[in-house]
Every structure is written in C-alpha cells, then in structure tokens.
Amino acid sequence: MSFPIDEINIYTVRLELKEPFRVSFGTVENRNQILIEVKGQGISGWGESAVLPFPFYNAETTTTALHILEDYAIPLFFKTKPSTPEAAHDLLNKIVGNHIAKAGLEMAYWDWHAKRVGLPLYRFLGGTKTSVPVGVSLPIYDDAQKLLERASHFLGEGYQKIKIKIGPGNDRELVKLLKSRIPSIPLMIDANSAYTLDDINLFRELDEYDLMMIEQPLREGDLFDHAELQRQIKNPLCLDESIVDVHDARDAAQLKSCKIINIKTARVGGHTEAKRIHDLAASRNIGVWCGGMLETGIGRAHNIAIATLPNFVYPNDISASDRYYERDIITAPVTVTREGTIRLTEKPGIGYDVDSVLLQKLTTRKKTFVAQ
C-alpha cells in the first residue's frame, strides 16, 4: 500500500474552563489546545497535543508545540512516510523531547489506522476492557470547605477516586479534613514536584491516613530521591513527571522509586510509548493508571482507549466532558456511569465524532499541510 496520508490539518482552538484549575506551579484558566487531523483515503484520524499554557509542568507550550509540529514533525512524517503508528512514533523520536507535541500527531495516526481497518481504537491497541474505572482530579482551592464540598459532590456522582492537588501550606490539613469528614474516601494526593526530601517528616505524618498514593512529590525527572522517600514511608509513591519513556520506567523499577506509575499518553509521546511503559510495568508488578491534561473529548477518547490495557488497575483521571467544559469539541460528550466507569464504544477509531460546526467556531488558527 502506498503512503495513505495526503493531508494534515492543525487546529488551534480556544476553550474556557468551567473553573480555574490551580496546582502547585500555576493556574490554568483556559486552553489554547492543538488538535491534529490526518486525512487519507476519505478517512480522518484525530489527535490532540495537550500542552499547558506555560512551561512549568514540562518544557512545552502551545507556541513550542506548533513550532515543532509545523517545522519538524509533519515535514519529517511526509518525507519518511511511516507505514504504521509504531513506525511513526520511532520516526518522531528523532526529535528530542517535545513529547506532547509529537503525541498529537502519533495518536491521530493511530486513530486513522483503526478506522481504516474498521476497529475501535481500544481493540486496535490490544485493550481488553469494555469499561474503565475513573476518578476526578480537584485543584487547590483557597477555601478548604469548597474542596470538601466538591469531593463529596463527585463521590456522589460515582467517581471511584478523588485526587487533590497539594503544595506547601496546602497539604496535611486538607488530607486531615477530607479523611475526618469522609473516612471511606478513596483519596490520593498530587504534589507536582513541589517538595524535597527536607519535607520527609510531612510524608511520614501522612502515612496515618492510608492514602491510595502520593503522586510525584519530588523534582520532575528525579528517581533517586523518590527511591529514598519510598523506602522511608508506607504510602505508595506514584511517578508522573519523572517517567517520559520506557527507559525511565525501567530505571524507576530497578531503583524502587515508586510502586505505581501514572501513564499520560501525551506526556510520553503517544500510544506506542504508553504501551511499552505499560508492558514494562506489568512485568515488574507495578500497577499503572492513565492521567489527564485537561484534554478535550479527542484527547480524552484516546486516554479511554489506552486505559483498557490490562495493567491499568487503578481508577484513571478521565472524567466526563462536563467536568471541565460547558461544551466539548465532540458531538456526544464523554459520560460517566453511576458506578464510576466510562463505557467503551464499538465505533471504529476513537469512538467519538468531532463537532465540525463547533470546531470552526472555536478555531483561532488553522494550518494545512499537503503531501508532495
């Protein structure tokens, strides 16, 4: 088969969040999100480069992602003409870093291939689950009572996990409040690299609350200090920012830096690397779950698909579309059951259709690339 893709479109769309999302390194109030469409043989595959508006989670921003995609990734893709999504991933890895930018193109190609063979993406990826358990992530609020109210609200909606963002000055007392008022709460905390080993006493104190996990408390990229912290506390550590490829996962397992890994498809450059990390973690008895980056329904659908792989054993950060947006970019929103799961659709590809009318309305910039 000759190279099937003849056009790639990049859309920059602006969406307002329903509420600001504050974490230890900053606050997100709106998204200038990058959506990628690969077209060929009458089929469109969709992906999303879910960058944040500032380089504080990783080095990428909307501006840098557009630069990498338009000046390097897409020209390389058209020049080399990879025949499979895995080949596209390995090709794009010639570009150092910039994983979120590259992920959008790679995931769009996965969606295109799944549609071409008439399979739902989750089955094309090798997934086995027809529904995935999900939790919800809550930002830092100035009012702790609001945090309690929001946690109670989402537990009432069925979500199987409550994740709260923490930072120095917004940590132990929040956990104490939630655990005292909702003793059975399935609670985890996410520090986004806000602490150091000098804070080890805090983490020892948190052992009394029997947390589901503590996510990325120390420096992004670190494995050694996390190994020392995990050795001295009972709560399981989960790594996020420290794991950008399967080699990081292997080193973390060898060093015993964590007991759990958060696989964000965007963070690791797409589905190919996500699957490799999943398989490595499974071989080392490290459970995984899928984290989110405030994606639209396109990126959310990709996350749902990857979370059907068997070693995704913890509730995933894949909430309903209306968690973040008044109206999603897909025609039928992602919904969560009363049991706290998202059911998979058997439609080919990601299983959701892009709302073309809304896409046109929200697009602030579009650029088209045509195969030569």
C-alpha positions in Angstrom: 0.0 0.0 0.0 1.3 3.4 -1.0 1.6 6.0 1.8 -2.0 6.7 2.7 -1.9 10.2 4.2 -2.3 13.1 1.8 -3.2 16.0 4.2 -2.7 17.1 7.8 -4.5 19.9 9.4 -3.5 21.6 12.7 -6.2 23.5 14.5 -5.6 25.8 17.5 -8.8 26.0 19.4 -9.7 28.2 22.4 -11.8 26.7 25.2 -12.7 28.3 28.5 -12.6 26.0 31.6 -15.7 26.0 33.8 -13.5 26.9 36.8 -9.8 27.8 37.1 -7.6 24.7 37.7 -4.9 25.6 40.3 -1.9 23.4 41.0 1.4 23.9 42.9 3.1 25.5 39.9 0.3 27.7 38.5 -3.3 28.1 37.5 -4.9 27.2 34.2 -8.0 29.3 33.2 -8.4 28.5 29.6 -6.9 26.3 26.9 -5.4 27.1 23.5 -5.5 23.5 22.5 -3.9 21.9 19.5 -6.0 19.4 17.5 -4.5 17.4 14.7 -6.3 15.8 11.8 -4.6 13.4 9.4 -6.5 12.6 6.2 -6.3 10.0 3.6 -8.5 7.6 1.6 -11.5 9.5 2.8 -10.7 8.9 6.4 -9.8 11.5 9.1 -7.8 10.5 12.2 -7.8 12.8 15.2 -5.2 13.5 17.9 -4.5 16.2 20.4 -1.3 17.8 21.6 -2.5 18.6 25.2 0.1 21.3 26.1 -0.4 23.6 29.0 -0.2 27.4 28.6 3.1 27.7 30.5 6.4 25.6 30.7 6.0 24.7 34.3 4.7 21.1 34.0 7.2 20.3 31.3 9.1 22.5 28.8 6.3 22.7 26.2 3.8 25.4 25.5 1.3 26.0 22.7 3.9 28.1 20.8 6.7 25.5 21.1 4.4 22.6 20.1 3.2 24.4 17.0 6.8 25.1 16.1 7.9 21.5 16.5 4.8 20.1 14.6 4.9 22.6 11.7 8.6 22.9 11.2 9.9 19.4 12.0 7.4 16.7 12.9 5.0 17.0 9.9 7.7 17.6 7.3 9.6 14.5 8.7 6.4 12.5 8.6 5.6 13.3 5.0 9.3 12.8 3.9 9.7 9.4 5.6 6.1 8.1 5.1 5.9 5.7 8.1 3.6 2.8 7.4 2.4 2.1 10.9 1.8 4.1 14.1 4.7 2.4 15.8 7.0 3.4 12.9 5.7 7.0 13.1 6.5 7.1 16.9 10.0 5.8 16.3 10.5 8.3 13.5 9.3 11.2 15.5 11.6 10.3 18.3 14.4 11.6 16.1 13.1 14.9 17.5 14.5 15.2 21.0 11.9 15.8 23.8 8.7 17.7 22.8 6.7 14.6 23.6 3.3 16.3 23.9 3.7 17.9 20.5 4.7 14.6 18.9 1.9 12.7 20.7 -0.8 14.5 19.0 0.4 13.5 15.5 1.2 9.9 16.6 -2.3 9.5 18.2 -4.0 10.9 15.1 -2.2 8.3 13.0 -3.4 5.5 15.4 -7.0 6.7 15.1 -6.7 6.8 11.3 -5.3 3.2 11.1 -8.0 1.9 13.5 -10.7 3.5 11.3 -9.1 2.1 8.2 -9.4 -1.5 9.4 -12.8 -0.8 11.0 -11.8 -1.5 14.6 -12.4 0.6 17.7 -9.1 2.1 18.8 -9.0 0.3 22.1 -9.2 -3.1 20.4 -6.6 -2.0 17.8 -4.3 -1.1 20.7 -4.8 -4.5 22.3 -7.2 -3.4 25.0 -9.5 -5.9 26.7 -11.8 -3.9 28.9 -15.2 -2.7 27.8 -15.4 -0.1 30.6 -12.7 1.7 32.6 -12.9 2.9 36.2 -12.4 6.6 36.6 -11.7 9.2 39.3 -11.7 13.0 39.4 -8.9 15.5 40.0 -9.5 18.6 42.1 -7.4 21.7 42.1 -6.2 23.7 45.1 -9.0 25.9 46.5 -8.4 28.9 48.8 -11.4 27.6 50.8 -10.9 24.1 52.2 -14.7 23.8 52.7 -15.2 24.1 49.0 -12.7 21.3 48.5 -14.8 19.1 50.8 -18.0 20.1 49.0 -16.5 19.3 45.6 -15.1 15.9 46.8 -18.5 15.0 48.3 -20.2 16.0 45.0 -18.1 13.9 42.8 -18.2 10.9 45.1 -22.0 11.2 44.9 -21.7 11.1 41.1 -19.9 7.7 41.4 -16.3 8.6 40.8 -14.0 5.9 42.2 -11.1 8.1 43.3 -10.6 11.6 44.5 -7.3 13.2 43.7 -6.4 16.5 45.3 -3.6 18.8 44.3 -1.4 19.9 47.1 1.5 22.3 47.7 3.4 23.7 50.7 0.9 25.2 53.0 -2.0 23.3 51.3 -1.3 19.7 52.3 -1.7 17.9 55.6 -4.7 19.8 56.8 -6.5 19.2 53.6 -6.0 15.5 53.9 -7.0 15.5 57.6 -10.2 17.4 56.7 -11.2 15.0 54.0 -10.4 11.9 55.9 -12.1 13.1 59.1 -15.3 14.1 57.3 -15.4 11.3 54.7 -13.4 8.4 56.3 -14.0 6.0 53.4 -12.9 8.4 50.7 -10.6 6.8 48.1 -8.0 9.6 48.3 -4.7 10.3 46.6 -2.7 13.5 46.6 -0.6 15.0 43.8 2.2 17.4 44.6 3.5 18.1 41.0 7.1 18.2 42.3 6.5 20.8 45.0 8.6 19.2 47.8 12.1 17.9 48.6 13.5 15.3 51.0 13.7 18.1 53.6 9.9 17.5 53.9 10.2 13.9 54.7 8.5 14.3 58.1 5.4 15.6 56.4 5.2 12.5 54.3 5.8 10.3 57.3 2.9 12.0 59.0 0.7 11.3 56.0 1.2 7.6 56.5 -1.5 7.6 59.2 -4.1 8.5 56.5 -3.7 5.4 54.4 -3.7 7.2 51.1 -4.2 5.4 47.8 -1.0 7.0 46.6 1.2 10.1 46.6 1.9 11.4 43.1 5.2 13.0 42.2 6.1 14.7 45.4 9.7 15.5 44.4 11.6 17.1 41.5 10.5 16.2 37.9 12.9 13.7 36.4 14.1 12.5 39.7 14.3 8.8 40.5 16.9 8.6 43.3 15.3 10.8 45.9 11.9 9.2 45.3 13.5 5.8 46.0 14.8 7.1 49.3 11.4 8.6 50.2 9.6 5.5 49.3 11.9 3.5 51.4 11.0 5.6 54.5 7.2 5.8 54.1 4.3 3.4 53.8 2.0 5.2 51.4 2.8 4.2 47.8 4.5 6.7 45.6 3.4 7.2 42.0 5.6 8.8 39.4 4.3 11.2 36.7 6.8 13.9 35.6 9.7 11.5 36.2 8.6 9.0 33.6 8.7 10.1 30.0 9.7 6.8 28.3 10.1 3.1 29.0 13.7 3.6 30.0 12.7 5.9 32.8 10.1 3.2 33.9 12.8 0.5 33.8 15.1 2.6 35.9 12.4 3.5 38.4 11.5 -0.2 38.8 15.1 -1.1 39.3 15.7 1.6 41.9 12.3 1.0 43.6 11.5 4.7 43.1 7.7 4.1 43.1 5.0 1.4 43.4 2.7 3.0 40.8 3.1 4.8 37.5 0.8 7.4 36.0 0.9 7.0 32.2 -0.2 10.1 30.5 -0.3 9.3 26.8 0.5 13.0 26.0 3.5 13.1 28.3 5.2 10.0 26.9 4.7 10.9 23.2 1.7 8.8 22.3 0.2 5.3 22.4 3.3 3.4 21.3 5.4 4.5 24.3 2.4 4.2 26.6 2.1 0.6 25.7 5.8 0.0 26.2 5.7 1.5 29.7 2.5 -0.5 30.4 4.2 -3.7 29.5 7.4 -3.0 31.4 5.4 -2.0 34.5 3.3 -5.2 34.3 6.5 -7.3 34.1 7.7 -5.6 37.3 4.4 -5.8 39.2 3.9 -2.1 39.1 0.3 -1.0 38.5 -0.5 1.9 36.3 -3.3 4.3 35.6 -4.0 7.0 33.0 -3.6 10.6 33.9 -5.1 13.6 32.1 -4.0 17.0 30.8 -7.4 18.8 30.8 -7.9 17.4 27.3 -10.9 18.0 25.0 -13.0 15.0 24.1 -10.5 14.0 21.4 -7.6 13.5 23.8 -10.0 12.2 26.4 -11.1 9.5 24.0 -7.5 8.5 23.4 -7.0 8.2 27.1 -10.1 6.0 27.5 -8.7 3.7 24.8 -5.3 3.2 26.3 -6.8 2.6 29.8 -8.4 -0.6 28.5 -5.0 -2.4 28.6 -4.9 -5.0 31.4 -2.3 -3.4 33.7 -4.3 -0.1 34.1 -5.5 -1.3 37.5 -6.2 2.0 39.3 -9.0 4.5 38.6 -8.0 6.8 35.8 -8.1 10.6 35.7 -10.6 10.6 32.8 -13.6 12.4 34.0 -16.8 13.3 32.0 -16.7 16.1 29.4 -18.7 18.4 31.6 -16.1 18.2 34.3 -14.1 20.9 32.6 -16.0 22.3 29.7 -19.6 23.6 29.2 -19.5 22.1 25.7 -16.9 19.6 24.4 -15.5 19.5 20.9 -17.1 16.2 20.2 -20.8 15.7 19.2 -21.7 13.3 22.0 -19.9 14.0 25.3 -17.9 11.6 27.4 -20.1 10.5 30.3 -19.5 8.6 33.5 -21.9 5.9 34.9 -23.2 5.9 38.4 -20.7 3.1 39.1 -17.8 5.5 38.2 -16.9 4.0 34.9 -16.7 5.0 31.2 -18.1 2.5 28.8 -16.3 1.9 25.5 -18.0 2.4 22.2 -17.5 -0.1 19.4 -17.4 2.6 16.7 -14.2 2.5 14.7 -11.3 4.7 15.9 -11.6 6.8 19.0 -15.4 6.3 19.0 -16.4 9.9 19.1 -17.2 12.3 16.3 -15.7 15.8 16.1 -18.3 18.6 16.1 -17.3 20.3 12.9 -19.5 23.4 13.5 -18.2 24.0 17.0 -14.6 23.3 15.8 -15.0 26.0 13.2 -16.4 28.4 15.7 -13.6 27.8 18.3 -10.7 27.6 15.9 -8.4 30.6 16.2 -5.7 29.3 13.8 -5.6 26.6 11.2 -2.7 25.4 9.0 -2.9 22.7 6.3 0.0 20.6 5.1 -0.3 18.6 1.9 1.9 15.6 0.8 4.2 16.5 -2.0 
